[in-house]
């Protein structure tokens, strides 16, 4: 069995964006607009932070899955392909983290 990837999840989100909101949570988030999608993303990010602070491994795994899903929904709502984000990460990792960060502050 092939390993599940973020590309797989992004594809599922794209496919579900064509569904009906009555059958798809993803579609209902997208129909509610960017504000709702971004709010859910933020809520899940906070829950992940809380799980991390509490050293709740299972909680952090679960909340991290929610964060990734909701981030990809926000990207779908903004019509930004995951490939664009991955290309930016690739660009940033071509040098050390400190070099990359310093180059952004100038």
Residue frames as a rotation matrix with the C-alpha (Angstrom) as fourth column:
UNK 1
0.579 0.815 0.000 0.00
0.815 -0.579 0.000 0.00
0.000 0.000 -1.000 0.00
UNK 2
-0.174 -0.615 0.769 1.28
0.556 -0.706 -0.439 3.45
0.813 0.351 0.465 -0.90
UNK 3
-0.585 -0.118 -0.802 1.88
0.779 -0.357 -0.515 5.96
-0.225 -0.927 0.301 1.86
UNK 4
0.545 0.824 0.156 -0.80
0.836 -0.549 -0.022 8.65
0.068 0.143 -0.987 2.27
UNK 5
-0.592 -0.803 0.068 0.59
0.804 -0.595 -0.019 12.10
0.056 0.044 0.997 1.44
UNK 6
-0.372 0.407 -0.834 -0.45
0.165 -0.855 -0.491 15.73
-0.913 -0.321 0.251 1.71
UNK 7
-0.855 0.077 -0.512 -0.86
-0.512 -0.276 0.813 15.63
-0.079 0.958 0.276 -2.07
UNK 8
-0.735 0.629 -0.254 -3.46
0.514 0.761 0.397 12.88
0.442 0.161 -0.882 -1.56
UNK 9
-0.296 0.625 -0.722 -5.28
0.797 -0.255 -0.547 15.02
-0.527 -0.737 -0.423 1.00
UNK 10
-0.591 0.040 -0.805 -5.16
-0.277 -0.948 0.157 18.09
-0.757 0.316 0.572 -1.25
UNK 11
-0.924 0.257 -0.285 -6.61
-0.207 0.291 0.934 16.02
0.323 0.922 -0.216 -4.11
UNK 12
-0.512 0.764 -0.392 -9.45
0.841 0.539 -0.047 14.73
0.175 -0.354 -0.919 -1.87
UNK 13
-0.312 0.363 -0.878 -10.23
0.416 -0.779 -0.469 18.31
-0.854 -0.512 0.092 -0.78
UNK 14
-0.808 -0.008 -0.589 -10.27
-0.481 -0.568 0.668 19.45
-0.340 0.823 0.455 -4.43
UNK 15
-0.831 0.508 -0.227 -12.61
0.209 0.664 0.718 16.60
0.516 0.549 -0.658 -5.33
UNK 16
-0.343 0.727 -0.595 -14.93
0.934 0.199 -0.296 17.28
-0.096 -0.657 -0.747 -2.41
UNK 17
-0.709 0.075 -0.701 -15.12
0.027 -0.991 -0.133 20.94
-0.705 -0.113 0.700 -3.31
UNK 18
-0.812 0.444 -0.379 -17.40
-0.473 -0.119 0.873 19.79
0.343 0.888 0.307 -6.13
UNK 19
-0.707 0.557 -0.435 -19.71
0.642 0.764 -0.064 17.86
0.297 -0.325 -0.898 -3.79
UNK 20
0.227 0.804 0.550 -22.82
0.127 -0.584 0.802 19.16
0.965 -0.112 -0.235 -2.10
UNK 21
-0.481 -0.405 0.778 -22.52
-0.620 -0.471 -0.628 20.82
0.620 -0.784 -0.024 1.30
UNK 22
0.497 0.744 0.446 -25.13
-0.859 0.348 0.376 18.37
0.125 -0.570 0.812 2.65
UNK 23
0.965 -0.126 -0.229 -22.76
0.107 0.990 -0.091 15.46
0.239 0.063 0.969 1.95
UNK 24
0.191 -0.982 -0.002 -19.34
0.750 0.147 -0.645 17.05
0.634 0.121 0.764 2.47
UNK 25
0.616 -0.097 -0.781 -17.90
0.640 -0.517 0.569 18.89
-0.459 -0.850 -0.257 5.47
UNK 26
-0.497 -0.867 0.035 -15.17
0.680 -0.364 0.637 20.18
-0.539 0.341 0.770 3.17
UNK 27
-0.472 0.399 0.786 -17.72
0.672 -0.414 0.614 21.69
0.570 0.818 -0.073 0.79
UNK 28
0.626 0.748 -0.219 -19.64
0.707 -0.427 0.564 23.23
0.328 -0.508 -0.796 3.69
UNK 29
0.195 -0.651 -0.734 -16.46
0.632 -0.489 0.601 24.95
-0.750 -0.581 0.316 4.90
UNK 30
-0.762 -0.525 0.380 -15.68
0.609 -0.382 0.695 26.21
-0.219 0.761 0.611 1.41
UNK 31
-0.112 0.813 0.572 -19.22
0.721 -0.330 0.610 27.48
0.684 0.480 -0.549 0.90
UNK 32
0.642 0.343 -0.686 -19.08
0.755 -0.436 0.490 29.31
-0.131 -0.832 -0.539 4.24
UNK 33
0.871 -0.312 0.380 -16.18
-0.053 -0.828 -0.558 31.34
0.489 0.466 -0.738 2.86
UNK 34
0.005 -0.998 -0.064 -12.59
0.178 0.063 -0.982 32.12
0.984 -0.007 0.178 3.71
UNK 35
-0.168 -0.055 0.984 -13.46
-0.811 -0.560 -0.170 33.62
0.560 -0.827 0.050 7.09
UNK 36
0.733 0.526 0.432 -15.02
-0.677 0.622 0.393 30.37
-0.062 -0.581 0.812 8.32
UNK 37
0.808 -0.483 -0.336 -12.29
0.268 0.811 -0.521 28.18
0.524 0.331 0.785 6.86
UNK 38
-0.142 -0.912 0.386 -9.55
-0.054 -0.382 -0.923 30.35
0.988 -0.152 0.005 8.33
UNK 39
0.116 0.265 0.957 -11.29
-0.940 -0.282 0.192 30.46
0.321 -0.922 0.217 11.72
UNK 40
0.968 0.245 0.047 -11.44
-0.249 0.931 0.269 26.64
0.022 -0.272 0.962 11.83
UNK 41
0.427 -0.892 -0.150 -7.77
0.357 0.318 -0.878 26.48
0.831 0.321 0.454 10.87
UNK 42
-0.249 -0.512 0.822 -6.90
-0.497 -0.661 -0.563 28.87
0.831 -0.548 -0.090 13.70
UNK 43
0.523 0.525 0.672 -8.99
-0.847 0.238 0.474 26.92
0.089 -0.817 0.569 16.23
UNK 44
0.961 -0.174 -0.213 -7.26
0.157 0.983 -0.091 23.69
0.226 0.054 0.973 15.29
UNK 45
0.103 -0.976 0.192 -3.83
0.157 -0.175 -0.972 25.35
0.982 0.130 0.135 15.48
UNK 46
-0.074 -0.057 0.996 -4.58
-0.865 -0.494 -0.093 26.55
0.497 -0.868 -0.012 19.02
UNK 47
0.837 0.435 0.332 -5.73
-0.543 0.739 0.400 23.07
-0.071 -0.514 0.855 20.00
UNK 48
0.685 -0.673 -0.280 -2.47
0.371 0.652 -0.661 21.65
0.627 0.349 0.697 18.62
UNK 49
-0.183 -0.747 0.639 -0.48
-0.305 -0.575 -0.759 24.16
0.935 -0.334 -0.123 20.66
UNK 50
0.288 0.374 0.882 -2.37
-0.946 -0.029 0.321 23.22
0.146 -0.927 0.346 23.81
UNK 51
0.993 0.070 -0.090 -1.75
-0.064 0.996 0.064 19.51
0.094 -0.058 0.994 23.18
UNK 52
0.304 -0.952 -0.029 1.96
0.288 0.121 -0.950 20.25
0.908 0.281 0.311 22.66
UNK 53
-0.195 -0.350 0.916 2.21
-0.676 -0.629 -0.384 22.25
0.710 -0.694 -0.115 25.87
UNK 54
0.474 0.483 0.736 0.43
-0.869 0.389 0.305 19.50
-0.139 -0.785 0.604 27.77
UNK 55
-0.625 -0.773 -0.105 2.78
-0.769 0.588 0.251 16.91
-0.132 0.238 -0.962 26.20
UNK 56
0.196 0.789 0.583 -0.32
-0.329 0.613 -0.719 15.04
-0.924 -0.051 0.379 25.03
UNK 57
-0.768 -0.640 0.002 1.20
-0.232 0.282 0.931 12.95
-0.596 0.715 -0.365 22.24
UNK 58
-0.534 0.635 0.558 -2.06
0.799 0.595 0.087 11.42
-0.277 0.493 -0.825 21.01
UNK 59
0.473 0.722 -0.504 -3.78
0.538 -0.690 -0.484 14.79
-0.698 -0.042 -0.715 21.18
UNK 60
-0.037 -0.585 -0.810 -0.96
-0.421 -0.726 0.543 16.45
-0.906 0.361 -0.219 19.27
UNK 61
-0.889 -0.232 0.394 -1.10
0.203 0.571 0.795 13.80
-0.410 0.787 -0.461 16.54
UNK 62
-0.135 0.946 0.296 -4.86
0.951 0.208 -0.231 14.20
-0.280 0.250 -0.927 16.22
UNK 63
0.570 0.350 -0.743 -4.82
0.273 -0.934 -0.230 18.00
-0.775 -0.072 -0.628 16.31
UNK 64
-0.445 -0.789 -0.423 -1.92
-0.283 -0.325 0.903 18.12
-0.850 0.521 -0.079 13.85
UNK 65
-0.710 0.290 0.642 -4.03
0.671 0.557 0.490 16.10
-0.215 0.778 -0.590 11.40
UNK 66
0.395 0.906 -0.152 -6.83
0.837 -0.423 -0.347 18.65
-0.379 0.010 -0.925 11.89
UNK 67
0.226 -0.406 -0.885 -4.39
-0.101 -0.914 0.393 21.54
-0.969 0.000 -0.247 11.34
UNK 68
-0.800 -0.594 0.088 -3.07
-0.001 0.148 0.989 20.06
-0.601 0.791 -0.119 8.09
UNK 69
-0.363 0.762 0.537 -6.57
0.924 0.368 0.102 19.33
-0.120 0.533 -0.838 6.80
UNK 70
0.587 0.681 -0.438 -7.88
0.644 -0.720 -0.258 22.80
-0.491 -0.130 -0.861 7.63
UNK 71
-0.154 -0.707 -0.690 -4.77
-0.168 -0.669 0.724 24.48
-0.974 0.228 -0.016 6.17
UNK 72
-0.892 -0.193 0.409 -5.35
0.324 0.358 0.876 22.65
-0.316 0.914 -0.256 2.91
UNK 73
0.104 0.976 0.192 -9.01
0.983 -0.071 -0.172 23.75
-0.154 0.207 -0.966 2.95
UNK 74
0.477 -0.010 -0.879 -7.85
0.153 -0.984 0.095 27.37
-0.865 -0.180 -0.468 3.38
UNK 75
-0.617 -0.756 -0.219 -5.42
-0.144 -0.165 0.976 26.94
-0.774 0.634 -0.007 0.49
UNK 76
-0.599 0.494 0.630 -8.23
0.794 0.470 0.385 25.48
-0.106 0.731 -0.674 -1.64
UNK 77
0.464 0.817 -0.344 -10.46
0.773 -0.563 -0.294 28.43
-0.434 -0.129 -0.892 -0.75
UNK 78
0.341 -0.439 -0.831 -7.67
-0.219 -0.897 0.384 30.79
-0.914 0.051 -0.402 -1.80
UNK 79
0.998 0.055 0.011 -7.02
-0.008 0.335 -0.942 28.79
-0.056 0.940 0.335 -5.00
UNK 80
0.213 -0.977 0.031 -3.41
-0.977 -0.214 -0.017 28.18
0.024 -0.027 -0.999 -3.94
UNK 81
0.686 0.017 -0.727 -2.09
-0.217 0.959 -0.183 24.77
0.694 0.283 0.661 -4.95
UNK 82
0.913 -0.393 0.107 -0.16
0.043 0.355 0.934 22.79
-0.405 -0.849 0.341 -2.35
UNK 83
0.448 -0.777 0.442 2.63
0.888 0.331 -0.319 22.63
0.101 0.536 0.838 -4.92
UNK 84
0.418 -0.270 0.867 3.14
0.080 -0.940 -0.331 26.40
0.905 0.208 -0.371 -4.53
UNK 85
0.812 -0.096 0.576 3.65
-0.581 -0.239 0.778 26.02
0.062 -0.966 -0.250 -0.78
UNK 86
0.779 -0.544 0.311 5.98
0.396 0.812 0.428 23.06
-0.486 -0.210 0.849 -1.26
UNK 87
0.422 -0.632 0.650 8.00
0.703 -0.226 -0.675 25.05
0.573 0.741 0.349 -3.81
UNK 88
0.549 -0.191 0.814 8.36
-0.430 -0.900 0.079 27.85
0.717 -0.393 -0.576 -1.26
UNK 89
0.864 -0.245 0.440 9.52
-0.322 0.403 0.857 25.35
-0.387 -0.882 0.269 1.37
UNK 90
0.643 -0.651 0.403 12.00
0.758 0.618 -0.210 23.91
-0.112 0.441 0.891 -1.10
UNK 91
0.423 -0.468 0.776 13.32
0.245 -0.766 -0.595 27.41
0.872 0.441 -0.210 -1.85
UNK 92
0.674 -0.102 0.732 13.68
-0.646 -0.562 0.517 28.17
0.359 -0.821 -0.444 1.85
UNK 93
0.831 -0.334 0.445 15.46
-0.107 0.689 0.717 24.92
-0.546 -0.643 0.537 2.66
UNK 94
0.763 -0.604 0.232 18.10
0.439 0.220 -0.871 25.49
0.475 0.766 0.433 0.00
UNK 95
-0.239 -0.822 0.517 20.03
-0.183 -0.485 -0.855 27.44
0.954 -0.299 -0.034 2.67
UNK 96
-0.789 -0.088 -0.608 20.26
0.533 0.394 -0.749 27.22
0.306 -0.915 -0.264 6.44
UNK 97
0.193 0.952 -0.236 17.24
0.941 -0.110 0.321 28.25
0.280 -0.284 -0.917 8.47
UNK 98
0.182 -0.188 -0.965 19.04
0.598 -0.758 0.261 31.24
-0.780 -0.625 -0.025 9.96
UNK 99
-0.864 -0.502 -0.032 20.25
0.251 -0.487 0.836 32.42
-0.435 0.715 0.547 6.54
UNK 100
-0.533 0.739 0.413 16.74
0.677 0.080 0.731 32.08
0.507 0.669 -0.543 5.13
UNK 101
0.380 0.702 -0.603 15.13
0.923 -0.335 0.191 33.89
-0.067 -0.629 -0.775 8.03
UNK 102
-0.174 -0.544 -0.821 17.66
0.422 -0.794 0.437 36.73
-0.890 -0.270 0.368 7.87
UNK 103
-0.926 -0.181 0.330 17.05
0.370 -0.266 0.890 37.13
-0.073 0.947 0.314 4.14
UNK 104
-0.081 0.975 0.206 13.32
0.861 -0.036 0.507 37.69
0.502 0.219 -0.837 4.80
UNK 105
0.405 0.284 -0.869 13.87
0.810 -0.553 0.197 40.43
-0.424 -0.784 -0.454 7.39
UNK 106
-0.590 -0.707 -0.389 15.86
0.420 -0.681 0.600 42.65
-0.689 0.190 0.699 5.04
